[in-house]
């Protein structure tokens, strides 16, 4: 639950920054990385900081590694080139994203979380370039479903320098996930209408209805966040949460008595559950 919540927080931060005019940049990726790893897997591996030591992928030692990303000094130059490439506009956007994602993964600038940041970059760029109004296209599921093929393409591309098979794989993923996202949007709209109608039929307070609507934008919440989200007092925020917990629309994920975190399971299932496309 923490990783999912952090993923959402990192994406929200990136979107807010670019919508405020902050450029897509390594600095922005570092800010997102810090939020991504906070209190989650990889939190001991310098969240928000670029690596300063060599790393390798596969194998027990550097000598028998399957792939070795560039050392820190070369990594810095490669990141500078990547940052410039992200601002070019002479390539078709999806092709540019395929190449940029490959470059980011090969550079491997962080000790952990590179894959997650590399995948977050895709919907962020699509929104920035006005290709999508919201970050609705996520390739993570496609990459996970084709995990071996994904890593094989990255490795073979780095060995042979031929980007075309990787780009074709990436574009197939975009096509599949676009269809997948369309089906998920239908699910979410139907779920939203159903939940709202049920709450109205039950004559629930306005705070409960407003919170339920906000969950479709932010499905992981705390009482403090609800307080600011819908503009109510802390007791009213907690009462609205408790009402949705009693209905099964929210569930607490930490088991703590304080600073509790809640998620909306039906919304997560609509977004991340299996679909037929």
Beta strands, then each sheet from edge to edge (+ up, - down):
strand 1: 220-221
strand 2: 251-252
strand 3: 262-263
sheet 1: 1+ 3- 2+
end
